């Protein structure tokens, strides 16, 4: 059993549909408490990518100047969209974790969502 402890609010957490990866956005420290392994930490203005099969952090996506408030996966599950209090939305390629597109808004981004429109 794994426990997710945090010292401040977790802004968003989503699991990849494969069930093996979680993405965590938190303003402060996040700690994975594992029954048989050393503890791991994450936090800040970043998104931490955790491998749930090995309980290790795979990557830190460092793309925002302020807290990441919202996460979403694209319908193809190959890109992660992040929204932030820094007034931006960024799209990240999950094979490289690089930002491939960014959008600027005139106010902080509190929530994002994906709507899939069926092909006609």
C-alpha positions as CSV (number, residue, x, y, z in Angstrom):
1,X,0.0,0.0,0.0
2,X,1.2,3.5,-0.8
3,X,0.2,6.7,0.9
4,X,0.3,10.2,-0.6
5,X,1.0,12.8,2.1
6,X,1.2,16.5,1.5
7,X,2.1,19.6,3.4
8,X,-0.2,21.9,1.3
9,X,-3.1,21.4,-1.0
10,X,-2.5,19.2,-4.1
11,X,-3.7,21.4,-6.9
12,X,-4.4,18.4,-9.2
13,X,-3.5,14.8,-9.6
14,X,-4.4,12.6,-12.6
15,X,-3.6,9.0,-13.5
16,X,-2.6,7.9,-17.0
17,X,-5.2,5.4,-18.3
18,X,-2.5,2.7,-18.3
19,X,-2.6,2.9,-14.5
20,X,1.2,3.0,-14.1
21,X,1.8,6.7,-14.1
22,X,0.5,9.6,-12.0
23,X,1.0,13.3,-12.6
24,X,1.0,15.5,-9.4
25,X,0.7,19.3,-9.3
26,X,1.2,20.8,-5.8
27,X,2.3,24.1,-4.4
28,X,4.5,22.5,-1.8
29,X,6.0,19.2,-0.7
30,X,4.4,15.9,-1.7
31,X,5.7,12.8,-0.1
32,X,5.1,9.2,-1.2
33,X,5.2,7.0,1.9
34,X,6.2,3.5,0.8
35,X,6.1,0.4,3.0
36,X,9.5,-1.0,1.9
37,X,11.4,1.8,0.2
38,X,12.9,5.2,1.0
39,X,10.4,8.1,0.8
40,X,10.3,10.3,-2.3
41,X,9.3,14.0,-2.4
42,X,7.9,16.5,-5.0
43,X,6.5,20.0,-5.0
44,X,6.8,23.5,-6.3
45,X,5.6,25.1,-9.5
46,X,6.2,21.9,-11.4
47,X,4.5,18.7,-12.3
48,X,6.0,15.5,-10.9
49,X,5.6,12.3,-12.9
50,X,5.6,9.2,-10.8
51,X,6.0,5.6,-11.9
52,X,3.5,3.6,-9.8
53,X,5.0,0.3,-10.6
54,X,8.5,1.2,-9.1
55,X,7.3,4.1,-6.9
56,X,10.0,6.3,-8.4
57,X,9.8,9.8,-9.8
58,X,10.3,9.5,-13.6
59,X,10.5,13.2,-14.4
60,X,9.9,16.8,-13.2
61,X,8.1,19.0,-15.8
62,X,9.5,22.5,-15.0
63,X,7.5,24.9,-17.3
64,X,5.7,27.4,-15.1
65,X,6.7,30.4,-13.0
66,X,3.8,30.0,-10.5
67,X,1.8,27.1,-9.1
68,X,0.4,24.6,-11.6
69,X,-3.4,24.4,-10.8
70,X,-4.8,22.0,-13.4
71,X,-3.8,19.0,-15.4
72,X,-5.4,17.1,-18.3
73,X,-4.4,14.5,-20.8
74,X,-5.2,14.8,-24.5
75,X,-7.6,12.3,-26.1
76,X,-4.6,10.5,-27.6
77,X,-3.0,10.2,-24.1
78,X,0.3,11.4,-25.6
79,X,0.3,15.0,-24.3
80,X,-0.2,16.6,-20.9
81,X,-1.9,20.0,-20.7
82,X,-1.0,22.2,-17.7
83,X,-2.6,25.4,-16.5
84,X,-1.0,27.7,-14.0
85,X,-1.4,30.8,-11.9
86,X,1.3,32.4,-14.2
87,X,-1.5,33.0,-16.7
88,X,-0.4,30.2,-19.1
89,X,-1.5,26.9,-20.5
90,X,1.2,24.6,-21.9
91,X,1.0,21.4,-23.8
92,X,3.8,18.8,-23.1
93,X,4.8,15.9,-25.2
94,X,4.9,12.9,-22.9
95,X,7.6,11.1,-24.8
96,X,10.1,13.9,-24.1
97,X,8.3,15.9,-21.4
98,X,9.1,19.1,-23.4
99,X,6.6,21.9,-23.8
100,X,5.5,21.9,-27.5
101,X,3.0,24.7,-27.3
102,X,2.1,27.5,-24.9
103,X,-0.8,29.9,-24.6
104,X,-0.9,33.1,-22.6
105,X,-4.1,34.4,-20.9
106,X,-4.9,37.7,-19.2
107,X,-5.6,36.1,-15.9
108,X,-4.5,33.0,-13.8
109,X,-5.6,29.7,-15.1
110,X,-7.6,27.9,-12.5
111,X,-9.0,24.9,-14.4
112,X,-8.7,23.3,-17.8
113,X,-10.7,20.6,-19.5
114,X,-10.7,18.6,-22.7
115,X,-13.7,18.0,-24.9
116,X,-13.4,15.4,-27.6
117,X,-15.5,16.2,-30.7
118,X,-16.3,13.1,-32.7
119,X,-15.3,13.2,-36.4
120,X,-18.2,13.8,-38.7
